[in-house]
Amino acid sequence: MPDTDGRRKRGGGRRLSNAHEIGQLVLVRCGLCNVKRWYQPDDLMTIFGDIEPGLVGSKMRCERCGKNEFMHAETQSPSALERQGIRVRRLAEIRTVRRVVWRDEQ
């Protein structure tokens, strides 16, 4: 077997579209302040594209502590009893912020 130097194969893993088809939810948690948030995979696909669920955590920032180094994401299939107690966050809108950047000429 060839040595992969610890790298994962591209395109072989599950993606957010697979999780949406199966009916899974994405659990994103902050390891620093221990906040858990549940998301629909199709909402995350709108923002980040069809990527692996494990990569979602590195692209998000915790709303409580403001850091993204401690964010972890995974897909889960909660049972009907667990699903009743889960509050799922839905995408309301995407706002684009325009910022002015100045440069000084000599």
Backbone as JSON Lines, residues from 0, in Angstrom:
{"i":0,"aa":"M","n":[0.83,-1.18,0.0],"ca":[0.0,0.0,0.0],"c":[0.88,1.24,0.0]}
{"i":1,"aa":"P","n":[0.54,2.23,-0.79],"ca":[1.36,3.45,-0.82],"c":[1.18,4.26,0.46]}
{"i":2,"aa":"D","n":[2.25,4.93,0.86],"ca":[2.22,5.77,2.05],"c":[1.58,7.11,1.69]}
{"i":3,"aa":"T","n":[0.57,7.51,2.47],"ca":[-0.14,8.76,2.19],"c":[0.32,9.9,3.09]}
{"i":4,"aa":"D","n":[1.29,9.66,3.94],"ca":[1.83,10.68,4.85],"c":[0.75,11.31,5.72]}
{"i":5,"aa":"G","n":[-0.26,10.55,6.11],"ca":[-1.31,11.06,6.98],"c":[-2.37,11.87,6.29]}
{"i":6,"aa":"R","n":[-2.29,12.03,4.98],"ca":[-3.29,12.82,4.25],"c":[-4.48,11.95,3.91]}
{"i":7,"aa":"R","n":[-5.64,12.57,3.89],"ca":[-6.86,11.86,3.5],"c":[-7.01,11.87,1.99]}
{"i":8,"aa":"K","n":[-7.7,10.86,1.48],"ca":[-8.0,10.85,0.06],"c":[-9.09,11.88,-0.23]}
{"i":9,"aa":"R","n":[-8.98,12.54,-1.36],"ca":[-9.96,13.55,-1.72],"c":[-11.16,12.91,-2.39]}
{"i":10,"aa":"G","n":[-12.33,13.43,-2.05],"ca":[-13.55,13.01,-2.71],"c":[-14.12,11.69,-2.23]}
{"i":11,"aa":"G","n":[-13.48,11.03,-1.28],"ca":[-13.97,9.74,-0.85],"c":[-14.89,9.79,0.35]}
{"i":12,"aa":"G","n":[-14.92,10.93,1.07],"ca":[-15.68,11.02,2.3],"c":[-17.11,11.44,2.08]}
{"i":13,"aa":"R","n":[-17.84,11.45,3.15],"ca":[-19.22,11.93,3.1],"c":[-19.24,13.44,2.98]}
{"i":14,"aa":"R","n":[-20.29,13.94,2.41],"ca":[-20.43,15.37,2.21],"c":[-21.75,15.83,2.84]}
{"i":15,"aa":"L","n":[-21.94,17.13,2.87],"ca":[-23.17,17.68,3.44],"c":[-24.4,17.25,2.65]}
{"i":16,"aa":"S","n":[-24.25,17.06,1.34],"ca":[-25.39,16.62,0.53],"c":[-25.81,15.2,0.92]}
{"i":17,"aa":"N","n":[-24.84,14.34,1.25],"ca":[-25.18,13.0,1.71],"c":[-25.93,13.05,3.04]}
{"i":18,"aa":"A","n":[-25.49,13.91,3.94],"ca":[-26.14,14.05,5.24],"c":[-27.56,14.58,5.08]}
{"i":19,"aa":"H","n":[-27.77,15.48,4.12],"ca":[-29.11,16.01,3.86],"c":[-30.04,14.93,3.31]}
{"i":20,"aa":"E","n":[-29.53,14.09,2.41],"ca":[-30.35,13.02,1.83],"c":[-30.76,12.0,2.88]}
{"i":21,"aa":"I","n":[-29.87,11.7,3.82],"ca":[-30.15,10.71,4.85],"c":[-31.05,11.28,5.95]}
{"i":22,"aa":"G","n":[-31.06,12.6,6.1],"ca":[-31.86,13.23,7.14],"c":[-31.08,13.48,8.42]}
{"i":23,"aa":"Q","n":[-29.77,13.58,8.31],"ca":[-28.94,13.83,9.49],"c":[-28.9,15.33,9.8]}
{"i":24,"aa":"L","n":[-28.47,15.64,11.01],"ca":[-28.22,17.01,11.43],"c":[-26.73,17.18,11.67]}
{"i":25,"aa":"V","n":[-26.26,18.41,11.61],"ca":[-24.85,18.71,11.86],"c":[-24.75,19.36,13.24]}
{"i":26,"aa":"L","n":[-23.95,18.74,14.11],"ca":[-23.7,19.26,15.44],"c":[-22.37,20.0,15.42]}
{"i":27,"aa":"V","n":[-22.4,21.29,15.71],"ca":[-21.19,22.11,15.77],"c":[-21.02,22.53,17.22]}
{"i":28,"aa":"R","n":[-19.85,22.23,17.79],"ca":[-19.61,22.58,19.18],"c":[-18.28,23.29,19.34]}
{"i":29,"aa":"C","n":[-18.24,24.16,20.33],"ca":[-17.01,24.87,20.68],"c":[-16.37,24.14,21.85]}
{"i":30,"aa":"G","n":[-15.13,23.74,21.69],"ca":[-14.43,23.03,22.74],"c":[-13.97,23.93,23.87]}
{"i":31,"aa":"L","n":[-13.95,25.24,23.64],"ca":[-13.49,26.17,24.67],"c":[-14.62,26.53,25.64]}
{"i":32,"aa":"C","n":[-15.76,26.95,25.11],"ca":[-16.86,27.36,26.0],"c":[-18.0,26.35,26.04]}
{"i":33,"aa":"N","n":[-17.84,25.19,25.39],"ca":[-18.77,24.07,25.46],"c":[-20.19,24.45,25.02]}
{"i":34,"aa":"V","n":[-20.3,25.12,23.88],"ca":[-21.6,25.47,23.3],"c":[-21.89,24.49,22.17]}
{"i":35,"aa":"K","n":[-23.11,23.94,22.16],"ca":[-23.53,23.03,21.09],"c":[-24.63,23.7,20.28]}
{"i":36,"aa":"R","n":[-24.51,23.62,18.97],"ca":[-25.54,24.16,18.09],"c":[-25.81,23.14,16.99]}
{"i":37,"aa":"W","n":[-27.07,22.98,16.64],"ca":[-27.5,22.03,15.61],"c":[-27.9,22.8,14.37]}
{"i":38,"aa":"Y","n":[-27.5,22.29,13.2],"ca":[-27.8,22.94,11.92],"c":[-28.32,21.91,10.92]}
{"i":39,"aa":"Q","n":[-29.11,22.39,9.96],"ca":[-29.52,21.58,8.83],"c":[-28.38,21.57,7.81]}
{"i":40,"aa":"P","n":[-28.06,20.41,7.23],"ca":[-26.95,20.36,6.26],"c":[-27.18,21.23,5.03]}
{"i":41,"aa":"D","n":[-28.43,21.37,4.58],"ca":[-28.66,22.18,3.38],"c":[-28.42,23.66,3.63]}
{"i":42,"aa":"D","n":[-28.65,24.14,4.87],"ca":[-28.33,25.53,5.2],"c":[-26.82,25.75,5.16]}
{"i":43,"aa":"L","n":[-26.06,24.79,5.68],"ca":[-24.6,24.91,5.66],"c":[-24.06,24.79,4.24]}
{"i":44,"aa":"M","n":[-24.74,24.0,3.38],"ca":[-24.32,23.89,1.98],"c":[-24.5,25.22,1.26]}
{"i":45,"aa":"T","n":[-25.52,25.98,1.62],"ca":[-25.74,27.29,1.01],"c":[-24.58,28.23,1.31]}
{"i":46,"aa":"I","n":[-24.03,28.13,2.52],"ca":[-22.96,29.04,2.93],"c":[-21.6,28.55,2.45]}
{"i":47,"aa":"F","n":[-21.26,27.29,2.73],"ca":[-19.91,26.78,2.51],"c":[-19.75,25.92,1.27]}
{"i":48,"aa":"G","n":[-20.83,25.51,0.64],"ca":[-20.75,24.59,-0.48],"c":[-20.84,23.16,0.02]}
{"i":49,"aa":"D","n":[-20.73,22.22,-0.88],"ca":[-20.86,20.8,-0.54],"c":[-19.5,20.27,-0.07]}
{"i":50,"aa":"I","n":[-19.18,20.46,1.2],"ca":[-17.91,20.02,1.76],"c":[-18.14,18.92,2.77]}
{"i":51,"aa":"E","n":[-17.07,18.34,3.27],"ca":[-17.18,17.32,4.31],"c":[-17.63,17.99,5.61]}
{"i":52,"aa":"P","n":[-18.48,17.33,6.37],"ca":[-18.99,17.94,7.61],"c":[-17.89,18.27,8.62]}
{"i":53,"aa":"G","n":[-16.81,17.53,8.63],"ca":[-15.72,17.82,9.56],"c":[-15.02,19.13,9.3]}
{"i":54,"aa":"L","n":[-15.11,19.62,8.06],"ca":[-14.46,20.89,7.7],"c":[-15.31,22.11,8.04]}
{"i":55,"aa":"V","n":[-16.57,21.89,8.39],"ca":[-17.47,23.0,8.7],"c":[-16.99,23.73,9.95]}
{"i":56,"aa":"G","n":[-16.52,22.99,10.94],"ca":[-16.1,23.6,12.2],"c":[-14.97,24.59,12.04]}
{"i":57,"aa":"S","n":[-14.04,24.3,11.14],"ca":[-12.91,25.22,10.94],"c":[-13.32,26.49,10.2]}
{"i":58,"aa":"K","n":[-14.48,26.48,9.55],"ca":[-14.94,27.65,8.8],"c":[-15.9,28.51,9.61]}
{"i":59,"aa":"M","n":[-16.29,28.05,10.8],"ca":[-17.23,28.8,11.63],"c":[-16.51,29.41,12.82]}
{"i":60,"aa":"R","n":[-17.11,30.43,13.38],"ca":[-16.58,31.11,14.57],"c":[-17.63,31.01,15.67]}
{"i":61,"aa":"C","n":[-17.19,30.76,16.89],"ca":[-18.1,30.66,18.03],"c":[-18.69,32.04,18.31]}
{"i":62,"aa":"E","n":[-20.01,32.08,18.51],"ca":[-20.66,33.35,18.78],"c":[-20.42,33.82,20.21]}
{"i":63,"aa":"R","n":[-20.09,32.89,21.1],"ca":[-19.88,33.27,22.5],"c":[-18.46,33.77,22.74]}
{"i":64,"aa":"C","n":[-17.44,32.98,22.37],"ca":[-16.06,33.36,22.67],"c":[-15.35,34.01,21.48]}
{"i":65,"aa":"G","n":[-15.89,33.87,20.26],"ca":[-15.32,34.53,19.09],"c":[-14.14,33.81,18.47]}
{"i":66,"aa":"K","n":[-13.82,32.61,18.91],"ca":[-12.66,31.88,18.37],"c":[-13.14,30.78,17.43]}
{"i":67,"aa":"N","n":[-12.26,30.38,16.5],"ca":[-12.63,29.29,15.6],"c":[-11.67,28.11,15.71]}
{"i":68,"aa":"E","n":[-10.62,28.21,16.54],"ca":[-9.66,27.11,16.64],"c":[-10.25,25.89,17.35]}
{"i":69,"aa":"F","n":[-11.27,26.11,18.17],"ca":[-11.81,25.04,19.0],"c":[-13.14,24.5,18.48]}
{"i":70,"aa":"M","n":[-13.53,24.88,17.28],"ca":[-14.82,24.45,16.73],"c":[-14.68,23.08,16.08]}
{"i":71,"aa":"H","n":[-15.63,22.19,16.38],"ca":[-15.66,20.85,15.82],"c":[-17.08,20.57,15.31]}
{"i":72,"aa":"A","n":[-17.17,19.88,14.19],"ca":[-18.47,19.58,13.6],"c":[-18.55,18.1,13.26]}
{"i":73,"aa":"E","n":[-19.74,17.54,13.4],"ca":[-19.98,16.14,13.05],"c":[-21.45,15.97,12.7]}
{"i":74,"aa":"T","n":[-21.74,14.96,11.9],"ca":[-23.13,14.66,11.56],"c":[-23.65,13.61,12.51]}
{"i":75,"aa":"Q","n":[-24.91,13.74,12.87],"ca":[-25.55,12.78,13.75],"c":[-26.97,12.54,13.29]}
{"i":76,"aa":"S","n":[-27.46,11.35,13.61],"ca":[-28.86,11.01,13.35],"c":[-29.56,10.84,14.68]}
{"i":77,"aa":"P","n":[-30.14,11.91,15.22],"ca":[-30.79,11.8,16.52],"c":[-32.09,11.0,16.42]}
{"i":78,"aa":"S","n":[-32.41,10.31,17.51],"ca":[-33.66,9.56,17.55],"c":[-34.82,10.55,17.67]}
{"i":79,"aa":"A","n":[-36.04,10.03,17.55],"ca":[-37.21,10.9,17.63],"c":[-37.33,11.55,19.01]}
{"i":80,"aa":"L","n":[-36.95,10.83,20.05],"ca":[-37.0,11.38,21.4],"c":[-35.95,12.48,21.58]}
{"i":81,"aa":"E","n":[-34.75,12.26,21.05],"ca":[-33.7,13.28,21.13],"c":[-34.04,14.5,20.28]}
{"i":82,"aa":"R","n":[-34.68,14.26,19.16],"ca":[-35.01,15.34,18.22],"c":[-36.0,16.33,18.82]}
{"i":83,"aa":"Q","n":[-36.85,15.86,19.74],"ca":[-37.83,16.76,20.36],"c":[-37.16,17.82,21.22]}
{"i":84,"aa":"G","n":[-36.02,17.49,21.83],"ca":[-35.34,18.45,22.69],"c":[-34.29,19.29,22.0]}
{"i":85,"aa":"I","n":[-34.1,19.08,20.7],"ca":[-33.05,19.79,19.96],"c":[-33.64,21.05,19.32]}
{"i":86,"aa":"R","n":[-32.93,22.16,19.49],"ca":[-33.3,23.41,18.81],"c":[-32.37,23.58,17.62]}
{"i":87,"aa":"V","n":[-32.93,23.47,16.42],"ca":[-32.14,23.55,15.18],"c":[-32.11,24.99,14.71]}
{"i":88,"aa":"R","n":[-30.92,25.47,14.37],"ca":[-30.78,26.82,13.84],"c":[-30.97,26.78,12.33]}
{"i":89,"aa":"R","n":[-31.81,27.68,11.83],"ca":[-32.09,27.76,10.4],"c":[-31.52,29.05,9.84]}
{"i":90,"aa":"L","n":[-31.15,29.01,8.58],"ca":[-30.58,30.17,7.9],"c":[-31.69,31.15,7.56]}
{"i":91,"aa":"A","n":[-31.61,32.36,8.09],"ca":[-32.63,33.37,7.83],"c":[-32.25,34.21,6.62]}
{"i":92,"aa":"E","n":[-31.02,34.71,6.58],"ca":[-30.56,35.53,5.46],"c":[-29.05,35.58,5.48]}
{"i":93,"aa":"I","n":[-28.49,35.96,4.34],"ca":[-27.05,36.17,4.21],"c":[-26.85,37.64,3.87]}
{"i":94,"aa":"R","n":[-26.09,38.32,4.71],"ca":[-25.82,39.73,4.48],"c":[-24.4,39.9,3.96]}
{"i":95,"aa":"T","n":[-24.26,40.73,2.95],"ca":[-22.95,41.04,2.4],"c":[-22.54,42.42,2.89]}
{"i":96,"aa":"V","n":[-21.38,42.5,3.5],"ca":[-20.88,43.76,4.04],"c":[-19.85,44.33,3.09]}
{"i":97,"aa":"R","n":[-20.03,45.59,2.7],"ca":[-19.06,46.27,1.84],"c":[-18.2,47.15,2.71]}
{"i":98,"aa":"R","n":[-16.9,47.01,2.59],"ca":[-15.96,47.82,3.37],"c":[-15.08,48.61,2.42]}
{"i":99,"aa":"V","n":[-14.78,49.82,2.81],"ca":[-13.92,50.69,2.02],"c":[-12.49,50.5,2.48]}
{"i":100,"aa":"V","n":[-11.58,50.3,1.53],"ca":[-10.16,50.16,1.81],"c":[-9.42,51.29,1.1]}
{"i":101,"aa":"W","n":[-8.64,52.03,1.84],"ca":[-7.89,53.16,1.29],"c":[-6.43,52.8,1.16]}
{"i":102,"aa":"R","n":[-5.78,53.41,0.18],"ca":[-4.33,53.28,0.06],"c":[-3.75,54.68,-0.12]}
{"i":103,"aa":"D","n":[-2.58,54.88,0.44],"ca":[-1.92,56.19,0.35],"c":[-0.96,56.2,-0.83]}
{"i":104,"aa":"E","n":[-1.03,57.25,-1.62],"ca":[-0.11,57.42,-2.73],"c":[0.98,58.4,-2.33]}
{"i":105,"aa":"Q","n":[2.14,58.19,-2.87],"ca":[3.26,59.09,-2.55],"c":[3.43,60.16,-3.59]}
